[in-house]
Amino acid sequence: MMLVAAQVLLGAALLLCVWRAGRGPRAEDRVLALDTLYVNAMLLVLTFGMRQGSSLYFEAALVIGLLGFVATAALAKFLLRGEVIE
Amino acid sequence: MSELADLLALAGALFAFAGSVGLVRMKSFFERVHPPTMGGTLGMGLIVVASMIHFGSLHELLIGFVMAVTTPIGYVLLVAAARRRRGR
């Protein structure tokens, strides 16, 4: 029951991040909202794995964490310089 | 023992939710950078510990280590980009 409540809270957090990503006045706000979105999605996958009792979801959460950082770093580099690889 | 894990997961989800509420409600971008770090550090740590207790394994430490190392790097790059775009 408490795990369901945790999942509902994380889902609401995802919706708030989507609102900020759509509204965000500038590009930095959208990138920040995407960063928060992937962290919350990773936590949601972890709690989902706890409910299912399978450790497969742990690997999915690890991949989400790694690729999310790469996406944030690439987008921030693009905003900083205008190109990703120079 | 399982109830303890559920309680820790709920506490971590509360922190992540509070961080997202702050992301929506803060006024300027530089204020908005602060709240999500709460979900990225303390919320992530609590849910990782909950998963470790639930499965009785240690490999969730990998997620905790990866997030603790990469989150500050991403935010520093993002704030540097925002400062450059504002010309200061």
Backbone of each chain as nested JSON, in Angstrom:
{
  "chains": [
    {"id": "A", "residues": [
      {"number": 1, "name": "MET", "atoms": {"N": [0.832, -1.209, 0.0], "CA": [0.0, 0.0, 0.0], "C": [0.868, 1.262, 0.0]}},
      {"number": 2, "name": "MET", "atoms": {"N": [1.925, 1.232, 0.852], "CA": [2.813, 2.403, 0.878], "C": [3.592, 2.522, -0.424]}},
      {"number": 3, "name": "LEU", "atoms": {"N": [3.91, 1.375, -1.037], "CA": [4.61, 1.441, -2.326], "C": [3.723, 2.051, -3.397]}},
      {"number": 4, "name": "VAL", "atoms": {"N": [2.424, 1.748, -3.348], "CA": [1.491, 2.352, -4.311], "C": [1.444, 3.856, -4.111]}},
      {"number": 5, "name": "ALA", "atoms": {"N": [1.415, 4.301, -2.836], "CA": [1.413, 5.738, -2.559], "C": [2.693, 6.382, -3.09]}},
      {"number": 6, "name": "ALA", "atoms": {"N": [3.83, 5.707, -2.916], "CA": [5.092, 6.244, -3.438], "C": [5.039, 6.364, -4.953]}},
      {"number": 7, "name": "GLN", "atoms": {"N": [4.435, 5.353, -5.622], "CA": [4.345, 5.418, -7.076], "C": [3.43, 6.546, -7.539]}},
      {"number": 8, "name": "VAL", "atoms": {"N": [2.323, 6.765, -6.793], "CA": [1.429, 7.864, -7.155], "C": [2.147, 9.202, -7.014]}},
      {"number": 9, "name": "LEU", "atoms": {"N": [2.926, 9.356, -5.922], "CA": [3.674, 10.605, -5.731], "C": [4.688, 10.808, -6.856]}},
      {"number": 10, "name": "LEU", "atoms": {"N": [5.396, 9.747, -7.24], "CA": [6.392, 9.886, -8.308], "C": [5.727, 10.186, -9.648]}},
      {"number": 11, "name": "GLY", "atoms": {"N": [4.536, 9.61, -9.878], "CA": [3.812, 9.93, -11.109], "C": [3.382, 11.378, -11.147]}},
      {"number": 12, "name": "ALA", "atoms": {"N": [2.925, 11.908, -9.999], "CA": [2.567, 13.322, -9.94], "C": [3.794, 14.194, -10.167]}},
      {"number": 13, "name": "ALA", "atoms": {"N": [4.948, 13.767, -9.638], "CA": [6.186, 14.515, -9.875], "C": [6.535, 14.528, -11.359]}},
      {"number": 14, "name": "LEU", "atoms": {"N": [6.31, 13.395, -12.056], "CA": [6.554, 13.351, -13.506], "C": [5.67, 14.364, -14.231]}},
      {"number": 15, "name": "LEU", "atoms": {"N": [4.391, 14.441, -13.823], "CA": [3.478, 15.382, -14.489], "C": [3.938, 16.829, -14.273]}},
      {"number": 16, "name": "LEU", "atoms": {"N": [4.4, 17.147, -13.043], "CA": [4.883, 18.506, -12.784], "C": [6.096, 18.825, -13.661]}},
      {"number": 17, "name": "CYS", "atoms": {"N": [6.997, 17.844, -13.842], "CA": [8.167, 18.071, -14.696], "C": [7.748, 18.29, -16.142]}},
      {"number": 18, "name": "VAL", "atoms": {"N": [6.741, 17.523, -16.601], "CA": [6.266, 17.703, -17.981], "C": [5.687, 19.103, -18.15]}},
      {"number": 19, "name": "TRP", "atoms": {"N": [4.964, 19.594, -17.114], "CA": [4.406, 20.954, -17.195], "C": [5.518, 21.971, -17.336]}},
      {"number": 20, "name": "ARG", "atoms": {"N": [6.581, 21.829, -16.533], "CA": [7.68, 22.801, -16.599], "C": [8.407, 22.688, -17.938]}},
      {"number": 21, "name": "ALA", "atoms": {"N": [8.548, 21.472, -18.477], "CA": [9.239, 21.317, -19.762], "C": [8.427, 21.95, -20.884]}},
      {"number": 22, "name": "GLY", "atoms": {"N": [7.093, 21.927, -20.788], "CA": [6.298, 22.539, -21.826], "C": [6.206, 24.038, -21.681]}},
      {"number": 23, "name": "ARG", "atoms": {"N": [6.172, 24.53, -20.45], "CA": [5.97, 25.942, -20.189], "C": [7.264, 26.727, -20.252]}},
      {"number": 24, "name": "GLY", "atoms": {"N": [8.322, 26.14, -19.673], "CA": [9.596, 26.781, -19.368], "C": [9.939, 27.955, -20.236]}},
      {"number": 25, "name": "PRO", "atoms": {"N": [10.139, 29.152, -19.68], "CA": [10.326, 30.324, -20.53], "C": [11.557, 30.209, -21.419]}},
      {"number": 26, "name": "ARG", "atoms": {"N": [12.627, 29.587, -20.924], "CA": [13.854, 29.529, -21.73], "C": [14.28, 28.079, -21.904]}},
      {"number": 27, "name": "ALA", "atoms": {"N": [15.306, 27.892, -22.742], "CA": [15.756, 26.533, -23.041], "C": [16.352, 25.863, -21.81]}},
      {"number": 28, "name": "GLU", "atoms": {"N": [17.033, 26.651, -20.924], "CA": [17.634, 26.048, -19.735], "C": [16.577, 25.411, -18.854]}},
      {"number": 29, "name": "ASP", "atoms": {"N": [15.404, 26.077, -18.754], "CA": [14.331, 25.526, -17.92], "C": [13.86, 24.183, -18.457]}},
      {"number": 30, "name": "ARG", "atoms": {"N": [13.797, 24.088, -19.786], "CA": [13.351, 22.813, -20.371], "C": [14.366, 21.711, -20.121]}},
      {"number": 31, "name": "VAL", "atoms": {"N": [15.666, 22.037, -20.254], "CA": [16.691, 21.019, -20.002], "C": [16.658, 20.592, -18.531]}},
      {"number": 32, "name": "LEU", "atoms": {"N": [16.48, 21.561, -17.627], "CA": [16.401, 21.23, -16.2], "C": [15.195, 20.34, -15.914]}},
      {"number": 33, "name": "ALA", "atoms": {"N": [14.061, 20.636, -16.58], "CA": [12.867, 19.808, -16.382], "C": [13.09, 18.397, -16.919]}},
      {"number": 34, "name": "LEU", "atoms": {"N": [13.804, 18.273, -18.049], "CA": [14.089, 16.931, -18.577], "C": [14.987, 16.154, -17.626]}},
      {"number": 35, "name": "ASP", "atoms": {"N": [15.971, 16.85, -17.021], "CA": [16.873, 16.202, -16.068], "C": [16.088, 15.663, -14.869]}},
      {"number": 36, "name": "THR", "atoms": {"N": [15.22, 16.507, -14.304], "CA": [14.39, 16.06, -13.175], "C": [13.453, 14.936, -13.588]}},
      {"number": 37, "name": "LEU", "atoms": {"N": [12.968, 15.013, -14.839], "CA": [12.058, 13.982, -15.354], "C": [12.729, 12.618, -15.373]}},
      {"number": 38, "name": "TYR", "atoms": {"N": [13.996, 12.569, -15.837], "CA": [14.615, 11.233, -15.913], "C": [14.967, 10.71, -14.528]}},
      {"number": 39, "name": "VAL", "atoms": {"N": [15.32, 11.605, -13.595], "CA": [15.591, 11.125, -12.227], "C": [14.323, 10.524, -11.616]}},
      {"number": 40, "name": "ASN", "atoms": {"N": [13.181, 11.237, -11.794], "CA": [11.933, 10.731, -11.23], "C": [11.51, 9.424, -11.906]}},
      {"number": 41, "name": "ALA", "atoms": {"N": [11.735, 9.329, -13.227], "CA": [11.367, 8.095, -13.926], "C": [12.216, 6.93, -13.446]}},
      {"number": 42, "name": "MET", "atoms": {"N": [13.515, 7.202, -13.158], "CA": [14.385, 6.143, -12.646], "C": [13.895, 5.657, -11.281]}},
      {"number": 43, "name": "LEU", "atoms": {"N": [13.478, 6.596, -10.426], "CA": [12.97, 6.197, -9.102], "C": [11.675, 5.407, -9.243]}},
      {"number": 44, "name": "LEU", "atoms": {"N": [10.846, 5.805, -10.221], "CA": [9.586, 5.074, -10.445], "C": [9.861, 3.64, -10.899]}},
      {"number": 45, "name": "VAL", "atoms": {"N": [10.866, 3.471, -11.772], "CA": [11.221, 2.113, -12.223], "C": [11.723, 1.286, -11.043]}},
      {"number": 46, "name": "LEU", "atoms": {"N": [12.504, 1.926, -10.144], "CA": [13.011, 1.196, -8.977], "C": [11.864, 0.721, -8.085]}},
      {"number": 47, "name": "THR", "atoms": {"N": [10.895, 1.609, -7.799], "CA": [9.766, 1.2, -6.946], "C": [8.905, 0.151, -7.65]}},
      {"number": 48, "name": "PHE", "atoms": {"N": [8.813, 0.255, -8.993], "CA": [8.062, -0.761, -9.734], "C": [8.724, -2.129, -9.599]}},
      {"number": 49, "name": "GLY", "atoms": {"N": [10.063, -2.152, -9.667], "CA": [10.778, -3.405, -9.471], "C": [10.593, -3.966, -8.074]}},
      {"number": 50, "name": "MET", "atoms": {"N": [10.525, -3.061, -7.061], "CA": [10.284, -3.54, -5.702], "C": [8.908, -4.193, -5.59]}},
      {"number": 51, "name": "ARG", "atoms": {"N": [7.91, -3.6, -6.292], "CA": [6.565, -4.191, -6.224], "C": [6.51, -5.53, -6.941]}},
      {"number": 52, "name": "GLN", "atoms": {"N": [7.218, -5.64, -8.085], "CA": [7.16, -6.879, -8.856], "C": [8.045, -7.959, -8.256]}},
      {"number": 53, "name": "GLY", "atoms": {"N": [9.015, -7.563, -7.426], "CA": [9.924, -8.547, -6.853], "C": [10.93, -9.082, -7.85]}},
      {"number": 54, "name": "SER", "atoms": {"N": [11.22, -8.311, -8.925], "CA": [12.183, -8.75, -9.926], "C": [13.336, -7.762, -9.975]}},
      {"number": 55, "name": "SER", "atoms": {"N": [14.565, -8.268, -10.077], "CA": [15.721, -7.372, -10.106], "C": [16.081, -6.952, -11.532]}},
      {"number": 56, "name": "LEU", "atoms": {"N": [15.248, -7.33, -12.522], "CA": [15.486, -6.874, -13.894], "C": [15.342, -5.365, -13.985]}},
      {"number": 57, "name": "TYR", "atoms": {"N": [14.392, -4.808, -13.213], "CA": [14.12, -3.379, -13.285], "C": [15.302, -2.556, -12.792]}},
      {"number": 58, "name": "PHE", "atoms": {"N": [16.144, -3.174, -11.927], "CA": [17.332, -2.467, -11.453], "C": [18.242, -2.11, -12.611]}},
      {"number": 59, "name": "GLU", "atoms": {"N": [18.42, -3.042, -13.554], "CA": [19.3, -2.76, -14.687], "C": [18.714, -1.675, -15.574]}},
      {"number": 60, "name": "ALA", "atoms": {"N": [17.381, -1.706, -15.761], "CA": [16.741, -0.642, -16.544], "C": [16.978, 0.708, -15.883]}},
      {"number": 61, "name": "ALA", "atoms": {"N": [16.866, 0.765, -14.533], "CA": [17.071, 2.028, -13.827], "C": [18.51, 2.499, -13.98]}},
      {"number": 62, "name": "LEU", "atoms": {"N": [19.463, 1.569, -13.958], "CA": [20.873, 1.952, -14.124], "C": [21.115, 2.556, -15.504]}},
      {"number": 63, "name": "VAL", "atoms": {"N": [20.527, 1.932, -16.534], "CA": [20.704, 2.453, -17.896], "C": [20.06, 3.826, -18.033]}},
      {"number": 64, "name": "ILE", "atoms": {"N": [18.86, 4.007, -17.425], "CA": [18.209, 5.32, -17.478], "C": [19.088, 6.383, -16.823]}},
      {"number": 65, "name": "GLY", "atoms": {"N": [19.69, 6.042, -15.672], "CA": [20.544, 7.003, -14.985], "C": [21.75, 7.408, -15.819]}},
      {"number": 66, "name": "LEU", "atoms": {"N": [22.404, 6.426, -16.446], "CA": [23.6, 6.739, -17.242], "C": [23.249, 7.559, -18.474]}},
      {"number": 67, "name": "LEU", "atoms": {"N": [22.231, 7.115, -19.242], "CA": [21.9, 7.818, -20.485], "C": [21.311, 9.198, -20.202]}},
      {"number": 68, "name": "GLY", "atoms": {"N": [20.601, 9.349, -19.073], "CA": [20.065, 10.662, -18.72], "C": [21.171, 11.659, -18.473]}},
      {"number": 69, "name": "PHE", "atoms": {"N": [22.226, 11.218, -17.789], "CA": [23.355, 12.147, -17.58], "C": [23.99, 12.543, -18.898]}},
      {"number": 70, "name": "VAL", "atoms": {"N": [24.153, 11.573, -19.804], "CA": [24.761, 11.897, -21.107], "C": [23.891, 12.919, -21.846]}},
      {"number": 71, "name": "ALA", "atoms": {"N": [22.565, 12.731, -21.786], "CA": [21.665, 13.666, -22.482], "C": [21.766, 15.058, -21.88]}},
      {"number": 72, "name": "THR", "atoms": {"N": [21.769, 15.155, -20.533], "CA": [21.855, 16.464, -19.902], "C": [23.173, 17.158, -20.226]}},
      {"number": 73, "name": "ALA", "atoms": {"N": [24.276, 16.396, -20.167], "CA": [25.576, 16.998, -20.445], "C": [25.651, 17.469, -21.886]}},
      {"number": 74, "name": "ALA", "atoms": {"N": [25.112, 16.671, -22.829], "CA": [25.168, 17.075, -24.235], "C": [24.319, 18.317, -24.476]}},
      {"number": 75, "name": "LEU", "atoms": {"N": [23.112, 18.377, -23.873], "CA": [22.247, 19.549, -24.081], "C": [22.86, 20.796, -23.458]}},
      {"number": 76, "name": "ALA", "atoms": {"N": [23.452, 20.646, -22.25], "CA": [24.085, 21.804, -21.62], "C": [25.278, 22.279, -22.437]}},
      {"number": 77, "name": "LYS", "atoms": {"N": [26.044, 21.346, -22.986], "CA": [27.177, 21.723, -23.84], "C": [26.692, 22.446, -25.087]}},
      {"number": 78, "name": "PHE", "atoms": {"N": [25.571, 21.995, -25.625], "CA": [25.015, 22.663, -26.811], "C": [24.582, 24.086, -26.48]}},
      {"number": 79, "name": "LEU", "atoms": {"N": [23.942, 24.266, -25.301], "CA": [23.524, 25.614, -24.914], "C": [24.736, 26.508, -24.648]}},
      {"number": 80, "name": "LEU", "atoms": {"N": [25.83, 25.894, -24.156], "CA": [27.005, 26.676, -23.783], "C": [27.761, 27.147, -25.005]}},
      {"number": 81, "name": "ARG", "atoms": {"N": [27.946, 26.26, -25.998], "CA": [28.853, 26.566, -27.104], "C": [28.157, 26.667, -28.454]}},
      {"number": 82, "name": "GLY", "atoms": {"N": [26.95, 26.091, -28.575], "CA": [26.308, 26.092, -29.873], "C": [26.595, 24.848, -30.676]}},
      {"number": 83, "name": "GLU", "atoms": {"N": [27.483, 23.98, -30.156], "CA": [27.712, 22.683, -30.798], "C": [28.101, 21.699, -29.706]}},
      {"number": 84, "name": "VAL", "atoms": {"N": [27.874, 20.405, -29.957], "CA": [28.095, 19.414, -28.918], "C": [29.548, 18.979, -28.896]}},
      {"number": 85, "name": "ILE", "atoms": {"N": [30.096, 18.624, -30.074], "CA": [31.493, 18.181, -30.157], "C": [32.259, 19.193, -30.985]}},
      {"number": 86, "name": "GLU", "atoms": {"N": [33.31, 19.759, -30.408], "CA": [34.063, 20.768, -31.163], "C": [35.464, 20.271, -31.453]}}
    ]},
    {"id": "B", "residues": [
      {"number": 1, "name": "MET", "atoms": {"N": [10.471, -6.055, 8.302], "CA": [11.582, -5.585, 7.468], "C": [11.07, -5.031, 6.145]}},
      {"number": 2, "name": "SER", "atoms": {"N": [10.051, -5.68, 5.602], "CA": [9.514, -5.188, 4.334], "C": [8.773, -3.865, 4.538]}},
      {"number": 3, "name": "GLU", "atoms": {"N": [8.14, -3.72, 5.738], "CA": [7.446, -2.45, 6.002], "C": [8.44, -1.301, 6.081]}},
      {"number": 4, "name": "LEU", "atoms": {"N": [9.63, -1.579, 6.645], "CA": [10.661, -0.539, 6.713], "C": [11.062, -0.093, 5.305]}},
      {"number": 5, "name": "ALA", "atoms": {"N": [11.228, -1.071, 4.403], "CA": [11.593, -0.727, 3.021], "C": [10.493, 0.105, 2.369]}},
      {"number": 6, "name": "ASP", "atoms": {"N": [9.221, -0.272, 2.592], "CA": [8.123, 0.495, 1.998], "C": [8.094, 1.919, 2.537]}},
      {"number": 7, "name": "LEU", "atoms": {"N": [8.345, 2.054, 3.856], "CA": [8.328, 3.385, 4.458], "C": [9.447, 4.251, 3.891]}},
      {"number": 8, "name": "LEU", "atoms": {"N": [10.64, 3.66, 3.713], "CA": [11.761, 4.419, 3.15], "C": [11.462, 4.84, 1.711]}},
      {"number": 9, "name": "ALA", "atoms": {"N": [10.843, 3.937, 0.936], "CA": [10.495, 4.289, -0.445], "C": [9.485, 5.426, -0.475]}},
      {"number": 10, "name": "LEU", "atoms": {"N": [8.514, 5.404, 0.449], "CA": [7.519, 6.476, 0.491], "C": [8.175, 7.804, 0.859]}},
      {"number": 11, "name": "ALA", "atoms": {"N": [9.119, 7.777, 1.821], "CA": [9.815, 9.008, 2.194], "C": [10.623, 9.549, 1.014]}},
      {"number": 12, "name": "GLY", "atoms": {"N": [11.313, 8.662, 0.287], "CA": [12.071, 9.107, -0.874], "C": [11.177, 9.696, -1.948]}},
      {"number": 13, "name": "ALA", "atoms": {"N": [10.007, 9.077, -2.171], "CA": [9.073, 9.604, -3.165], "C": [8.552, 10.971, -2.735]}},
      {"number": 14, "name": "LEU", "atoms": {"N": [8.349, 11.171, -1.417], "CA": [7.915, 12.48, -0.926], "C": [8.962, 13.541, -1.244]}},
      {"number": 15, "name": "PHE", "atoms": {"N": [10.252, 13.213, -1.027], "CA": [11.296, 14.19, -1.332], "C": [11.333, 14.503, -2.816]}},
      {"number": 16, "name": "ALA", "atoms": {"N": [11.218, 13.475, -3.662], "CA": [11.244, 13.708, -5.108], "C": [10.052, 14.566, -5.535]}},
      {"number": 17, "name": "PHE", "atoms": {"N": [8.875, 14.311, -4.925], "CA": [7.682, 15.103, -5.264], "C": [7.867, 16.554, -4.832]}},
      {"number": 18, "name": "ALA", "atoms": {"N": [8.424, 16.766, -3.62], "CA": [8.651, 18.132, -3.156], "C": [9.619, 18.861, -4.081]}},
      {"number": 19, "name": "GLY", "atoms": {"N": [10.648, 18.149, -4.58], "CA": [11.567, 18.776, -5.515], "C": [10.881, 19.198, -6.801]}},
      {"number": 20, "name": "SER", "atoms": {"N": [9.957, 18.369, -7.296], "CA": [9.258, 18.723, -8.527], "C": [8.292, 19.877, -8.304]}},
      {"number": 21, "name": "VAL", "atoms": {"N": [7.653, 19.927, -7.124], "CA": [6.782, 21.071, -6.822], "C": [7.592, 22.361, -6.806]}},
      {"number": 22, "name": "GLY", "atoms": {"N": [8.799, 22.291, -6.217], "CA": [9.663, 23.468, -6.213], "C": [10.077, 23.865, -7.619]}},
      {"number": 23, "name": "LEU", "atoms": {"N": [10.305, 22.882, -8.484], "CA": [10.655, 23.168, -9.881], "C": [9.546, 23.949, -10.576]}},
      {"number": 24, "name": "VAL", "atoms": {"N": [8.289, 23.655, -10.222], "CA": [7.182, 24.373, -10.853], "C": [6.977, 25.744, -10.215]}},
      {"number": 25, "name": "ARG", "atoms": {"N": [7.14, 25.869, -8.901], "CA": [6.685, 27.077, -8.216], "C": [7.722, 28.179, -8.09]}},
      {"number": 26, "name": "MET", "atoms": {"N": [9.035, 27.854, -8.205], "CA": [10.047, 28.895, -8.035], "C": [9.986, 29.905, -9.181]}},
      {"number": 27, "name": "LYS", "atoms": {"N": [10.484, 31.13, -8.919], "CA": [10.273, 32.22, -9.866], "C": [11.315, 32.271, -10.983]}},
      {"number": 28, "name": "SER", "atoms": {"N": [12.598, 32.278, -10.637], "CA": [13.621, 32.448, -11.671], "C": [14.366, 31.136, -11.889]}},
      {"number": 29, "name": "PHE", "atoms": {"N": [15.153, 31.097, -12.98], "CA": [15.835, 29.838, -13.298], "C": [16.827, 29.443, -12.217]}},
      {"number": 30, "name": "PHE", "atoms": {"N": [17.573, 30.439, -11.692], "CA": [18.626, 30.099, -10.724], "C": [18.035, 29.642, -9.396]}},
      {"number": 31, "name": "GLU", "atoms": {"N": [16.797, 30.062, -9.088], "CA": [16.116, 29.463, -7.927], "C": [15.612, 28.073, -8.253]}},
      {"number": 32, "name": "ARG", "atoms": {"N": [15.22, 27.876, -9.504], "CA": [14.638, 26.589, -9.903], "C": [15.674, 25.462, -9.921]}},
      {"number": 33, "name": "VAL", "atoms": {"N": [16.973, 25.81, -9.969], "CA": [17.979, 24.746, -9.978], "C": [18.007, 24.035, -8.628]}},
      {"number": 34, "name": "HIS", "atoms": {"N": [17.693, 24.753, -7.542], "CA": [17.864, 24.164, -6.207], "C": [16.926, 23.001, -5.878]}},
      {"number": 35, "name": "PRO", "atoms": {"N": [15.586, 23.135, -6.047], "CA": [14.71, 22.065, -5.523], "C": [14.946, 20.673, -6.101]}},
      {"number": 36, "name": "PRO", "atoms": {"N": [15.186, 20.489, -7.427], "CA": [15.308, 19.106, -7.925], "C": [16.5, 18.361, -7.347]}},
      {"number": 37, "name": "THR", "atoms": {"N": [17.517, 19.093, -6.831], "CA": [18.66, 18.387, -6.258], "C": [18.248, 17.571, -5.033]}},
      {"number": 38, "name": "MET", "atoms": {"N": [17.155, 18.008, -4.364], "CA": [16.683, 17.255, -3.195], "C": [16.2, 15.862, -3.615]}},
      {"number": 39, "name": "GLY", "atoms": {"N": [15.421, 15.812, -4.721], "CA": [14.989, 14.502, -5.193], "C": [16.136, 13.682, -5.77]}},
      {"number": 40, "name": "GLY", "atoms": {"N": [17.147, 14.388, -6.339], "CA": [18.236, 13.673, -6.964], "C": [19.23, 13.1, -5.974]}},
      {"number": 41, "name": "THR", "atoms": {"N": [19.295, 13.65, -4.765], "CA": [20.247, 13.118, -3.781], "C": [19.544, 12.353, -2.671]}},
      {"number": 42, "name": "LEU", "atoms": {"N": [18.723, 13.063, -1.868], "CA": [18.124, 12.407, -0.708], "C": [17.013, 11.442, -1.122]}},
      {"number": 43, "name": "GLY", "atoms": {"N": [16.148, 11.86, -2.087], "CA": [15.098, 10.95, -2.53], "C": [15.671, 9.711, -3.184]}},
      {"number": 44, "name": "MET", "atoms": {"N": [16.696, 9.935, -4.056], "CA": [17.344, 8.791, -4.695], "C": [17.986, 7.881, -3.658]}},
      {"number": 45, "name": "GLY", "atoms": {"N": [18.673, 8.476, -2.659], "CA": [19.349, 7.658, -1.647], "C": [18.371, 6.831, -0.837]}},
      {"number": 46, "name": "LEU", "atoms": {"N": [17.241, 7.449, -0.439], "CA": [16.264, 6.714, 0.37], "C": [15.668, 5.554, -0.423]}},
      {"number": 47, "name": "ILE", "atoms": {"N": [15.336, 5.782, -1.699], "CA": [14.718, 4.704, -2.49], "C": [15.736, 3.61, -2.787]}},
      {"number": 48, "name": "VAL", "atoms": {"N": [17.01, 3.998, -2.998], "CA": [18.046, 2.978, -3.22], "C": [18.228, 2.116, -1.965]}},
      {"number": 49, "name": "VAL", "atoms": {"N": [18.231, 2.771, -0.781], "CA": [18.362, 1.997, 0.457], "C": [17.137, 1.097, 0.652]}},
      {"number": 50, "name": "ALA", "atoms": {"N": [15.951, 1.605, 0.302], "CA": [14.735, 0.788, 0.407], "C": [14.836, -0.443, -0.488]}},
      {"number": 51, "name": "SER", "atoms": {"N": [15.357, -0.256, -1.712], "CA": [15.496, -1.39, -2.623], "C": [16.545, -2.376, -2.116]}},
      {"number": 52, "name": "MET", "atoms": {"N": [17.618, -1.84, -1.502], "CA": [18.635, -2.735, -0.943], "C": [18.056, -3.591, 0.174]}},
      {"number": 53, "name": "ILE", "atoms": {"N": [17.236, -2.968, 1.054], "CA": [16.624, -3.736, 2.148], "C": [15.635, -4.752, 1.586]}},
      {"number": 54, "name": "HIS", "atoms": {"N": [14.875, -4.33, 0.57], "CA": [13.825, -5.197, 0.031], "C": [14.407, -6.442, -0.619]}},
      {"number": 55, "name": "PHE", "atoms": {"N": [15.47, -6.272, -1.408], "CA": [16.052, -7.414, -2.099], "C": [17.179, -8.071, -1.314]}},
      {"number": 56, "name": "GLY", "atoms": {"N": [17.659, -7.395, -0.26], "CA": [18.76, -7.962, 0.507], "C": [20.038, -8.087, -0.293]}},
      {"number": 57, "name": "SER", "atoms": {"N": [20.251, -7.138, -1.245], "CA": [21.45, -7.193, -2.077], "C": [22.148, -5.843, -2.035]}},
      {"number": 58, "name": "LEU", "atoms": {"N": [23.352, -5.799, -2.566], "CA": [24.142, -4.566, -2.512], "C": [24.322, -3.915, -3.873]}},
      {"number": 59, "name": "HIS", "atoms": {"N": [23.822, -4.522, -4.959], "CA": [24.171, -3.956, -6.263], "C": [23.453, -2.65, -6.571]}},
      {"number": 60, "name": "GLU", "atoms": {"N": [22.471, -2.26, -5.735], "CA": [21.861, -0.942, -5.931], "C": [22.832, 0.186, -5.599]}},
      {"number": 61, "name": "LEU", "atoms": {"N": [23.911, -0.135, -4.863], "CA": [24.926, 0.882, -4.586], "C": [25.488, 1.479, -5.868]}},
      {"number": 62, "name": "LEU", "atoms": {"N": [25.464, 0.684, -6.955], "CA": [25.96, 1.164, -8.244], "C": [25.157, 2.379, -8.711]}},
      {"number": 63, "name": "ILE", "atoms": {"N": [23.818, 2.301, -8.59], "CA": [22.966, 3.429, -8.98], "C": [23.281, 4.639, -8.105]}},
      {"number": 64, "name": "GLY", "atoms": {"N": [23.401, 4.402, -6.793], "CA": [23.696, 5.506, -5.89], "C": [25.012, 6.177, -6.242]}},
      {"number": 65, "name": "PHE", "atoms": {"N": [26.036, 5.378, -6.553], "CA": [27.336, 5.95, -6.899], "C": [27.251, 6.741, -8.207]}},
      {"number": 66, "name": "VAL", "atoms": {"N": [26.6, 6.148, -9.218], "CA": [26.515, 6.829, -10.525], "C": [25.778, 8.154, -10.39]}},
      {"number": 67, "name": "MET", "atoms": {"N": [24.627, 8.136, -9.664], "CA": [23.866, 9.381, -9.539], "C": [24.62, 10.418, -8.721]}},
      {"number": 68, "name": "ALA", "atoms": {"N": [25.275, 9.992, -7.636], "CA": [25.991, 10.95, -6.795], "C": [27.139, 11.597, -7.552]}},
      {"number": 69, "name": "VAL", "atoms": {"N": [27.739, 10.876, -8.518], "CA": [28.849, 11.466, -9.266], "C": [28.34, 12.342, -10.405]}},
      {"number": 70, "name": "THR", "atoms": {"N": [27.29, 11.885, -11.126], "CA": [26.921, 12.584, -12.358], "C": [25.985, 13.771, -12.148]}},
      {"number": 71, "name": "THR", "atoms": {"N": [25.14, 13.758, -11.096], "CA": [24.17, 14.852, -10.927], "C": [24.849, 16.225, -10.773]}},
      {"number": 72, "name": "PRO", "atoms": {"N": [25.868, 16.392, -9.913], "CA": [26.489, 17.716, -9.8], "C": [27.142, 18.174, -11.09]}},
      {"number": 73, "name": "ILE", "atoms": {"N": [27.744, 17.234, -11.858], "CA": [28.394, 17.621, -13.116], "C": [27.369, 18.209, -14.077]}},
      {"number": 74, "name": "GLY", "atoms": {"N": [26.208, 17.532, -14.183], "CA": [25.168, 18.016, -15.082], "C": [24.664, 19.389, -14.692]}},
      {"number": 75, "name": "TYR", "atoms": {"N": [24.435, 19.602, -13.374], "CA": [23.895, 20.901, -12.948], "C": [24.926, 22.007, -13.131]}},
      {"number": 76, "name": "VAL", "atoms": {"N": [26.217, 21.716, -12.862], "CA": [27.246, 22.75, -13.051], "C": [27.322, 23.155, -14.513]}},
      {"number": 77, "name": "LEU", "atoms": {"N": [27.278, 22.169, -15.439], "CA": [27.304, 22.493, -16.871], "C": [26.093, 23.334, -17.256]}},
      {"number": 78, "name": "LEU", "atoms": {"N": [24.927, 22.959, -16.704], "CA": [23.69, 23.657, -17.065], "C": [23.706, 25.103, -16.58]}},
      {"number": 79, "name": "VAL", "atoms": {"N": [24.171, 25.335, -15.337], "CA": [24.206, 26.699, -14.802], "C": [25.258, 27.526, -15.532]}},
      {"number": 80, "name": "ALA", "atoms": {"N": [26.386, 26.899, -15.915], "CA": [27.381, 27.636, -16.697], "C": [26.788, 28.066, -18.028]}},
      {"number": 81, "name": "ALA", "atoms": {"N": [26.008, 27.178, -18.66], "CA": [25.366, 27.536, -19.93], "C": [24.368, 28.662, -19.729]}},
      {"number": 82, "name": "ALA", "atoms": {"N": [23.59, 28.609, -18.629], "CA": [22.591, 29.658, -18.394], "C": [23.272, 30.991, -18.146]}},
      {"number": 83, "name": "ARG", "atoms": {"N": [24.378, 30.983, -17.393], "CA": [25.087, 32.251, -17.141], "C": [25.661, 32.805, -18.431]}},
      {"number": 84, "name": "ARG", "atoms": {"N": [26.233, 31.942, -19.278], "CA": [26.789, 32.405, -20.541], "C": [25.703, 33.022, -21.433]}},
      {"number": 85, "name": "ARG", "atoms": {"N": [24.524, 32.387, -21.447], "CA": [23.445, 32.904, -22.296], "C": [22.916, 34.235, -21.805]}},
      {"number": 86, "name": "ARG", "atoms": {"N": [23.041, 34.5, -20.475], "CA": [22.607, 35.793, -19.954], "C": [23.721, 36.826, -20.002]}},
      {"number": 87, "name": "GLY", "atoms": {"N": [24.914, 36.428, -20.462], "CA": [26.003, 37.37, -20.613], "C": [26.646, 37.824, -19.326]}},
      {"number": 88, "name": "ARG", "atoms": {"N": [26.762, 36.919, -18.338], "CA": [27.478, 37.289, -17.125], "C": [28.258, 36.118, -16.585]}}
    ]}
  ]
}
